[in-house]
Amino acid sequence: IEYIRSYYFNKVEDVRFSSSLGKFVGFTEPGLMYAKAWNSDTSYLAQLNAQKETYCHNNIGIDYQAA
């Protein structure tokens, strides 16, 4: 299970957080700057990693039943 949070501008993905990497990855020039700033904030990264546990793991049984 992987938690992904993506940020878009003008239908182009700028930056993405991936719980498997545990950090942000930038895809555009502004996205690289955002990723650098957000990756330096360890409390924000810990919060996003905790959302994987909170959101994904609690809903996995519901998603499998629906499929």
Backbone torsions as a table, in degrees:
resi	resn	phi	psi	omega
1	ILE	NA	136.3	-179.8
2	GLU	-132.2	134.1	174.9
3	TYR	-98.1	124.6	-179.4
4	ILE	-125.4	132.7	173.7
5	ARG	-126.2	119.4	-178.2
6	SER	-113.4	146.9	176.5
7	TYR	-120.4	129.8	-176.2
8	TYR	-119.1	150.5	170.5
9	PHE	-138.9	125.2	-176.9
10	ASN	53.2	44.3	176.9
11	LYS	65.3	16.8	177.9
12	VAL	-117.3	128.9	179.6
13	GLU	-71.7	119.4	-179.2
14	ASP	-88.9	-48.0	-173.6
15	VAL	-149.5	150.2	-178.2
16	ARG	-140.7	137.1	170.3
17	PHE	-99.9	132.0	177.4
18	SER	-124.2	126.3	-178.9
19	SER	-70.4	-23.3	177.6
20	SER	-71.4	-31.5	174.9
21	LEU	-87.0	-30.7	-178.7
22	GLY	76.7	21.0	-179.6
23	LYS	-157.7	173.2	176.8
24	PHE	-88.6	148.3	175.4
25	VAL	-127.7	128.1	179.3
26	GLY	-95.2	145.8	-179.1
27	PHE	-116.6	-17.7	178.3
28	THR	-124.0	173.9	179.3
29	GLU	-58.8	-50.1	176.6
30	PRO	-65.1	-35.7	179.3
31	GLY	-62.3	-36.2	177.0
32	LEU	-65.1	-37.7	178.3
33	MET	-69.5	-41.9	177.1
34	TYR	-61.5	-45.7	-178.6
35	ALA	-60.7	-42.5	179.8
36	LYS	-61.7	-44.1	-179.4
37	ALA	-67.4	-46.2	-177.1
38	TRP	-70.2	-32.7	178.6
39	ASN	-70.5	-21.2	178.3
40	SER	-79.9	-12.3	179.7
41	ASP	-96.3	94.0	-174.4
42	THR	-66.5	-29.6	179.1
43	SER	-69.2	-35.7	177.3
44	TYR	-67.6	-41.1	177.5
45	LEU	-63.9	-39.8	178.0
46	ALA	-64.7	-38.3	178.2
47	GLN	-63.5	-44.4	-179.6
48	LEU	-68.4	-37.5	176.4
49	ASN	-65.2	-34.3	177.8
50	ALA	-69.5	-28.0	178.5
51	GLN	-65.8	-26.9	174.6
52	LYS	-61.4	-46.6	178.5
53	GLU	-64.9	-44.1	-175.5
54	THR	-68.5	-47.1	-173.3
55	TYR	-91.2	-54.6	-172.7
56	CYS	-68.8	-51.3	-174.2
57	HIS	-68.3	-30.8	178.2
58	ASN	-74.1	-25.1	-175.1
59	ASN	-104.5	-1.9	-175.7
60	ILE	-62.8	-38.5	178.6
61	GLY	-66.0	-37.7	178.9
62	ILE	-66.7	-43.2	-179.0
63	ASP	-64.4	-40.2	179.4
64	TYR	-67.8	-36.2	177.7
65	GLN	-66.9	-36.9	-179.1
66	ALA	-70.7	-27.2	-178.6
67	ALA	-82.6	NA	NA
